[in-house]
Amino acid sequence: MLREFSLQSLFMGLLTAFVGFASSFAIVLHGLTGVGATEAQAASGLMVLSVATGLCAIVLSIATRLPVSIAWSTPGAALLASSGAVEGGFNTAVGGFLICGVLIILAGLWKPLGRAVAAIPAPLANAMLAGVLIGLCFAPVKAVGFNPLFGLPIVLAWVIVGSINRLFAVPAALLAFALVLTFGVDMPADAMARISATLVPHVEWVHPNFTIAGLVSIALPLFIVTMASQNIPGIAVLKVNGYEPKPGPLFAMTGVFSVLSAPFGGHAVNLAAITAAMCAGEDAHRDPSRRYWAVIVAGVGYIIFGLLAAAVTAFVSLAPPVLIQAVAGLALIGAFSGSAMAAFKEADSREAAAVTFLVTASGVSFAGISGAFWGLMAGGLMLALARFTPLRRR
């Protein structure tokens, strides 16, 4: 293995870890607090997710000698942010995280469940994801309206750097956020002391609470979004780059790490989609058999970032919430545009996708169950009726 290590893989691995963490940790924090986590619980969740992501990537890449990139579920975190607190608070959400992890394991080990997930109509899955994301994508505009001196630098950094290199657009917005927070926001006198006190890693155990509302509002939508938006595309990225992995064991292993991280606040670990292309492509190494080292390096980077998660959370908490939401929203614009385009691409399913999108985006819950689930059910009913009616006419 050591003979296959290269400086090219080292650079790409470090870049992958930085981009993966910096571009979406704000979404994770916003999602966890959205379902009732305290600042300490959100920091714990971010830390265990980052460490679990790194360890899972290292284990799978060494075991398979393939560049199997791992990430936390960014669409899942956005789902949590839009769902809001469920009855029973964060304990119920953690129960949902655990169930989701078990379902991911089953999807990997039990083929009928994996096929059932793959059979969910892509337009409806994408419409649900677009409905989940749209609320967060409003945040950059709201931040500018809240205070142009704070919001505009973040948005302009994203626009200008993104026009040059899309890969660094969100890290640039994050840097602008840090500068605005440091020089523009009045911080408490003990701010640095509070941040320094969090440099020592600390995890928070959250006792899971299992309820029907947690299953339907958290576990099932999180499972569907994670599988449809992360795990399945992650396999596709590997195949596009010439690799032929067995999906089942990879899904199951991400489910195991999801279960392990859930009691400490982590929502889901899965195959990476965007950063997977960085490690699986020629930029990681010209020799495809040596690219797995980029993922190993990225895994080490995620672990290091995870150990600093509490300090990052303490720093972010000093800012008005709308500013970190703006960074999260900017990070999700690409995902929103892609999912919206995929949702409304086919004319036959366009109306059903629109119903799914609108019900999900409304944020309205019924019987304690979030709009994401009802959106998928409503769209599925519309799609079934549309296919049933022509049969009756015949």
VEXDREN-2710 file (C-alpha; in Angstrom, 1 decimal):
% VEXDREN-2710
k/r/px/py/pz
1/MET/0.0/0.0/0.0
2/LEU/2.7/2.5/0.9
3/ARG/4.3/2.0/-2.5
4/GLU/1.0/3.2/-4.1
5/PHE/0.9/6.4/-2.1
6/SER/1.5/9.6/-4.1
7/LEU/1.7/13.4/-3.5
8/GLN/-1.1/13.8/-6.1
9/SER/-3.4/11.6/-4.0
10/LEU/-2.3/13.5/-0.8
11/PHE/-3.3/16.9/-2.3
12/MET/-6.6/15.6/-3.7
13/GLY/-7.5/13.9/-0.4
14/LEU/-6.8/17.1/1.6
15/LEU/-8.8/19.2/-0.9
16/THR/-11.7/16.7/-0.7
17/ALA/-11.8/16.8/3.1
18/PHE/-11.7/20.6/3.1
19/VAL/-14.4/21.1/0.5
20/GLY/-16.6/18.4/1.9
21/PHE/-16.5/19.7/5.4
22/ALA/-16.5/23.5/4.7
23/SER/-19.2/23.4/2.1
24/SER/-21.8/21.6/4.2
25/PHE/-21.1/21.6/7.9
26/ALA/-23.4/24.7/8.3
27/ILE/-26.2/22.6/6.8
28/VAL/-25.6/19.9/9.4
29/LEU/-25.7/22.3/12.3
30/HIS/-28.8/24.0/11.0
31/GLY/-30.5/20.7/10.5
32/LEU/-29.7/19.3/13.9
33/THR/-30.8/22.4/15.7
34/GLY/-33.9/22.5/13.5
35/VAL/-35.1/19.2/15.1
36/GLY/-34.4/20.3/18.6
37/ALA/-30.7/19.8/19.3
38/THR/-28.9/22.1/21.7
39/GLU/-25.6/23.8/20.7
40/ALA/-23.7/21.1/22.6
41/GLN/-25.7/18.3/21.0
42/ALA/-25.3/19.8/17.5
43/ALA/-21.6/20.1/18.0
44/SER/-21.5/16.5/19.2
45/GLY/-23.5/15.4/16.1
46/LEU/-21.2/17.2/13.7
47/MET/-18.1/15.7/15.4
48/VAL/-19.3/12.1/15.3
49/LEU/-20.5/12.5/11.8
50/SER/-17.2/13.8/10.6
51/VAL/-15.2/11.2/12.5
52/ALA/-17.6/8.4/11.3
53/THR/-17.3/9.7/7.8
54/GLY/-13.5/9.6/7.9
55/LEU/-13.3/6.1/9.6
56/CYS/-15.8/4.6/7.1
57/ALA/-13.9/6.0/4.2
58/ILE/-10.6/4.6/5.4
59/VAL/-12.1/1.1/6.2
60/LEU/-13.9/0.7/2.9
61/SER/-11.0/2.1/0.8
62/ILE/-8.5/-0.2/2.4
63/ALA/-10.8/-3.2/2.2
64/THR/-11.8/-2.7/-1.4
65/ARG/-8.8/-0.8/-2.8
66/LEU/-11.3/1.4/-4.5
67/PRO/-11.8/5.2/-4.1
68/VAL/-15.0/4.8/-2.1
69/SER/-15.7/8.4/-0.9
70/ILE/-17.9/8.8/2.2
71/ALA/-19.9/11.9/3.4
72/TRP/-22.7/12.8/5.7
73/SER/-26.1/13.1/4.3
74/THR/-26.3/16.8/3.2
75/PRO/-29.8/16.5/1.7
76/GLY/-30.8/14.6/4.9
77/ALA/-29.6/17.6/7.0
78/ALA/-31.6/19.9/4.8
79/LEU/-34.6/17.7/5.3
80/LEU/-34.2/18.0/9.1
81/ALA/-34.0/21.8/8.9
82/SER/-37.3/21.9/7.0
83/SER/-39.0/19.3/9.1
84/GLY/-38.8/21.2/12.4
85/ALA/-39.0/19.7/15.9
86/VAL/-41.0/16.6/16.3
87/GLU/-43.0/15.6/19.4
88/GLY/-40.5/14.3/21.9
89/GLY/-37.8/16.7/20.8
90/PHE/-34.3/15.7/19.8
91/ASN/-34.5/12.3/21.6
92/THR/-37.3/11.3/19.1
93/ALA/-35.2/12.6/16.2
94/VAL/-32.3/10.5/17.4
95/GLY/-34.6/7.5/17.4
96/GLY/-35.4/8.3/13.8
97/PHE/-31.7/8.5/13.0
98/LEU/-31.2/5.0/14.4
99/ILE/-34.1/3.5/12.4
100/CYS/-32.7/5.2/9.3
101/GLY/-29.3/3.6/9.9
102/VAL/-30.9/0.2/10.3
103/LEU/-32.9/0.6/7.1
104/ILE/-29.7/1.5/5.2
105/ILE/-28.1/-1.7/6.5
106/LEU/-31.2/-3.7/5.4
107/ALA/-31.1/-2.0/2.0
108/GLY/-27.6/-3.3/1.6
109/LEU/-28.1/-6.8/2.9
110/TRP/-31.7/-7.5/1.8
111/LYS/-32.1/-7.0/-2.0
112/PRO/-35.9/-6.6/-2.0
113/LEU/-35.6/-3.4/0.1
114/GLY/-32.8/-2.1/-2.0
115/ARG/-34.9/-2.7/-5.2
116/ALA/-37.9/-1.1/-3.5
117/VAL/-35.9/2.1/-2.9
118/ALA/-34.6/2.1/-6.4
119/ALA/-38.2/1.7/-7.7
120/ILE/-39.4/5.0/-6.2
121/PRO/-40.1/7.2/-9.2
122/ALA/-37.1/9.5/-9.7
123/PRO/-39.3/12.6/-10.5
124/LEU/-41.1/12.2/-7.1
125/ALA/-37.8/11.7/-5.1
126/ASN/-36.3/14.7/-6.8
127/ALA/-39.4/16.8/-6.3
128/MET/-39.4/15.9/-2.6
129/LEU/-35.8/16.9/-2.3
130/ALA/-36.4/20.2/-4.2
131/GLY/-39.3/21.0/-1.8
132/VAL/-37.0/20.3/1.2
133/LEU/-34.2/22.5/-0.2
134/ILE/-36.2/25.5/-1.4
135/GLY/-36.8/27.0/2.1
136/LEU/-33.0/27.0/2.8
137/CYS/-32.3/28.5/-0.6
138/PHE/-34.3/31.6/0.4
139/ALA/-31.8/32.2/3.3
140/PRO/-29.2/34.2/1.3
141/VAL/-31.8/36.7/0.1
142/LYS/-33.2/36.9/3.7
143/ALA/-29.7/37.6/5.0
144/VAL/-29.2/40.5/2.6
145/GLY/-32.6/41.9/3.7
146/PHE/-31.7/41.4/7.3
147/ASN/-28.5/43.4/7.0
148/PRO/-26.9/44.2/3.6
149/LEU/-23.5/44.9/5.2
150/PHE/-23.5/41.3/6.6
151/GLY/-25.3/39.4/3.9
152/LEU/-23.9/40.9/0.7
153/PRO/-20.2/40.1/1.3
154/ILE/-21.2/36.4/1.7
155/VAL/-23.3/36.3/-1.4
156/LEU/-20.8/38.3/-3.5
157/ALA/-17.9/36.0/-2.4
158/TRP/-20.0/33.0/-3.6
159/VAL/-20.9/34.6/-6.9
160/ILE/-17.4/36.0/-7.8
161/VAL/-15.4/32.9/-6.7
162/GLY/-18.0/30.6/-8.2
163/SER/-17.7/32.2/-11.6
164/ILE/-14.0/31.3/-11.5
165/ASN/-14.2/27.9/-9.9
166/ARG/-17.4/26.3/-8.6
167/LEU/-15.5/24.0/-6.3
168/PHE/-14.4/26.9/-4.1
169/ALA/-17.6/29.0/-4.2
170/VAL/-19.0/27.8/-0.8
171/PRO/-15.6/27.8/1.0
172/ALA/-15.2/31.4/-0.2
173/ALA/-18.7/32.3/1.2
174/LEU/-17.7/30.6/4.4
175/LEU/-14.5/32.7/4.6
176/ALA/-16.6/35.8/4.0
177/PHE/-18.9/34.7/6.8
178/ALA/-15.9/34.3/9.1
179/LEU/-14.7/37.8/8.2
180/VAL/-18.1/39.4/8.7
181/LEU/-18.4/37.7/12.0
182/THR/-15.0/38.7/13.2
183/PHE/-15.0/42.3/12.1
184/GLY/-18.7/43.2/11.8
185/VAL/-20.6/41.5/14.6
186/ASP/-20.3/42.7/18.2
187/MET/-18.9/39.6/20.0
188/PRO/-19.2/39.0/23.8
189/ALA/-16.1/39.9/25.8
190/ASP/-15.6/36.2/26.6
191/ALA/-16.0/35.0/23.0
192/MET/-12.5/33.7/22.6
193/ALA/-12.5/32.1/26.0
194/ARG/-15.7/30.2/25.0
195/ILE/-14.2/29.0/21.8
196/SER/-10.9/28.0/23.4
197/ALA/-12.8/26.0/26.0
198/THR/-14.4/23.9/23.2
199/LEU/-11.1/22.8/21.7
200/VAL/-11.2/19.6/23.7
201/PRO/-13.5/17.1/21.9
202/HIS/-16.6/16.2/23.8
203/VAL/-19.6/14.0/22.8
204/GLU/-23.1/14.2/24.1
205/TRP/-25.1/10.9/24.5
206/VAL/-28.7/11.3/23.5
207/HIS/-31.1/8.7/24.7
208/PRO/-33.2/7.6/21.7
209/ASN/-37.0/7.8/21.8
210/PHE/-38.9/5.6/19.3
211/THR/-42.3/6.9/18.2
212/ILE/-44.5/6.6/15.1
213/ALA/-44.0/10.3/14.4
214/GLY/-40.2/9.9/14.5
215/LEU/-40.4/6.9/12.2
216/VAL/-42.7/8.7/9.6
217/SER/-41.4/12.2/9.9
218/ILE/-37.7/11.6/10.4
219/ALA/-36.6/8.0/9.6
220/LEU/-38.4/7.2/6.4
221/PRO/-37.9/10.6/4.6
222/LEU/-34.2/10.6/5.8
223/PHE/-33.7/7.1/4.5
224/ILE/-35.3/7.8/1.1
225/VAL/-33.4/11.1/0.6
226/THR/-30.1/9.5/1.7
227/MET/-30.5/6.5/-0.6
228/ALA/-31.9/8.3/-3.6
229/SER/-29.7/11.4/-3.4
230/GLN/-26.4/10.1/-2.1
231/ASN/-25.9/6.3/-2.0
232/ILE/-27.3/5.4/-5.5
233/PRO/-25.5/8.4/-7.2
234/GLY/-22.4/7.5/-5.3
235/ILE/-22.3/4.1/-7.0
236/ALA/-23.0/5.7/-10.3
237/VAL/-20.0/8.0/-10.0
238/LEU/-17.7/5.0/-9.3
239/LYS/-19.1/3.2/-12.3
240/VAL/-18.6/6.2/-14.6
241/ASN/-14.9/6.3/-13.6
242/GLY/-14.5/2.6/-14.5
243/TYR/-15.0/0.9/-11.1
244/GLU/-17.5/-2.0/-10.5
245/PRO/-18.2/-2.1/-6.8
246/LYS/-20.8/-4.3/-5.2
247/PRO/-23.3/-1.8/-3.9
248/GLY/-24.8/-3.9/-1.1
249/PRO/-21.8/-4.2/1.2
250/LEU/-21.0/-0.5/0.7
251/PHE/-24.6/0.5/1.7
252/ALA/-24.5/-1.8/4.7
253/MET/-21.3/-0.4/6.0
254/THR/-22.5/3.2/5.8
255/GLY/-25.6/2.0/7.7
256/VAL/-23.4/0.6/10.4
257/PHE/-21.5/3.8/10.9
258/SER/-24.9/5.7/10.8
259/VAL/-26.1/3.5/13.6
260/LEU/-22.9/4.0/15.6
261/SER/-23.1/7.8/15.3
262/ALA/-26.8/8.2/15.9
263/PRO/-26.9/8.1/19.7
264/PHE/-24.4/11.0/19.7
265/GLY/-26.4/13.2/17.4
266/GLY/-25.3/12.1/13.9
267/HIS/-28.1/11.7/11.4
268/ALA/-26.7/9.6/8.6
269/VAL/-23.4/8.6/6.9
270/ASN/-23.5/7.6/3.2
271/LEU/-21.6/7.3/0.0
272/ALA/-20.4/10.7/-1.4
273/ALA/-21.6/11.9/-4.7
274/ILE/-19.9/15.3/-5.5
275/THR/-16.6/14.7/-3.7
276/ALA/-16.6/11.1/-5.0
277/ALA/-15.8/12.5/-8.4
278/MET/-12.8/14.3/-7.0
279/CYS/-11.2/11.1/-5.7
280/ALA/-12.3/8.7/-8.4
281/GLY/-11.1/10.8/-11.3
282/GLU/-7.8/11.3/-13.0
283/ASP/-7.0/14.3/-10.7
284/ALA/-6.4/11.9/-7.8
285/HIS/-3.9/9.8/-9.9
286/ARG/-3.5/8.7/-13.5
287/ASP/-3.4/5.1/-12.3
288/PRO/-7.0/4.1/-11.3
289/SER/-5.7/1.4/-8.9
290/ARG/-3.9/4.0/-6.8
291/ARG/-6.7/6.5/-6.4
292/TYR/-8.0/4.9/-3.2
293/TRP/-5.2/6.7/-1.3
294/ALA/-6.9/10.0/-1.9
295/VAL/-10.0/8.7/0.0
296/ILE/-7.8/7.5/2.8
297/VAL/-6.2/10.9/3.1
298/ALA/-9.6/12.6/3.0
299/GLY/-10.8/10.2/5.8
300/VAL/-7.9/11.4/8.0
301/GLY/-8.8/15.0/7.2
302/TYR/-12.5/14.5/8.1
303/ILE/-11.4/13.0/11.5
304/ILE/-9.2/16.0/12.2
305/PHE/-12.0/18.5/11.2
306/GLY/-14.4/16.5/13.4
307/LEU/-12.2/16.8/16.5
308/LEU/-12.4/20.6/16.0
309/ALA/-16.2/20.6/15.5
310/ALA/-17.1/22.0/18.9
311/ALA/-14.9/25.0/18.4
312/VAL/-16.4/25.6/14.9
313/THR/-19.9/25.4/16.4
314/ALA/-19.0/27.8/19.2
315/PHE/-17.7/30.3/16.7
316/VAL/-20.7/30.0/14.4
317/SER/-23.1/30.4/17.3
318/LEU/-21.8/34.0/17.8
319/ALA/-23.4/35.1/14.5
320/PRO/-27.0/35.9/13.8
321/PRO/-28.6/32.6/12.7
322/VAL/-29.7/34.0/9.3
323/LEU/-26.0/34.4/8.3
324/ILE/-25.0/30.7/8.7
325/GLN/-28.3/29.8/7.1
326/ALA/-27.3/32.0/4.2
327/VAL/-24.0/29.9/3.8
328/ALA/-26.1/26.7/4.0
329/GLY/-28.5/28.0/1.4
330/LEU/-25.8/29.0/-1.0
331/ALA/-24.3/25.5/-0.6
332/LEU/-27.6/24.0/-1.6
333/ILE/-28.5/26.1/-4.7
334/GLY/-26.8/23.6/-7.0
335/ALA/-28.6/20.7/-5.5
336/PHE/-31.9/22.5/-5.7
337/SER/-31.5/23.4/-9.3
338/GLY/-30.5/19.8/-10.2
339/SER/-33.3/18.2/-8.3
340/ALA/-35.9/20.6/-9.6
341/MET/-34.8/20.1/-13.2
342/ALA/-34.9/16.3/-12.8
343/ALA/-38.3/16.5/-11.1
344/PHE/-40.1/18.3/-13.9
345/LYS/-38.2/16.9/-16.9
346/GLU/-40.7/14.2/-17.9
347/ALA/-44.1/15.5/-19.0
348/ASP/-46.0/12.4/-17.9
349/SER/-45.0/12.8/-14.3
350/ARG/-44.8/16.6/-14.1
351/GLU/-48.1/17.2/-12.4
352/ALA/-47.4/14.5/-9.7
353/ALA/-43.9/16.0/-9.2
354/ALA/-45.5/19.4/-8.8
355/VAL/-47.9/18.1/-6.1
356/THR/-45.0/16.4/-4.3
357/PHE/-42.9/19.6/-4.5
358/LEU/-45.7/21.9/-3.3
359/VAL/-46.8/19.7/-0.3
360/THR/-43.2/19.2/0.8
361/ALA/-42.3/22.9/0.4
362/SER/-45.3/24.0/2.3
363/GLY/-43.7/22.7/5.5
364/VAL/-47.2/21.8/6.8
365/SER/-47.4/18.7/9.0
366/PHE/-50.4/16.6/9.6
367/ALA/-50.9/14.3/12.6
368/GLY/-47.3/15.2/13.7
369/ILE/-45.9/13.9/10.4
370/SER/-43.7/16.2/8.3
371/GLY/-44.6/17.5/4.9
372/ALA/-41.8/15.6/3.1
373/PHE/-43.6/12.3/3.8
374/TRP/-47.0/13.6/2.8
375/GLY/-45.6/15.2/-0.3
376/LEU/-44.2/11.8/-1.5
377/MET/-47.6/10.1/-0.7
378/ALA/-49.6/12.8/-2.5
379/GLY/-47.3/12.7/-5.5
380/GLY/-47.5/8.9/-5.6
381/LEU/-51.3/9.0/-5.5
382/MET/-51.4/11.5/-8.3
383/LEU/-49.0/9.3/-10.4
384/ALA/-51.0/6.2/-9.7
385/LEU/-54.3/7.9/-10.7
386/ALA/-52.7/9.3/-13.9
387/ARG/-51.6/5.8/-14.9
388/PHE/-54.9/4.1/-13.8
389/THR/-57.3/6.5/-15.6
390/PRO/-56.1/5.7/-19.2
391/LEU/-56.5/2.0/-18.4
392/ARG/-60.1/2.5/-17.4
393/ARG/-60.7/4.5/-20.6
394/ARG/-59.6/1.6/-22.7
END
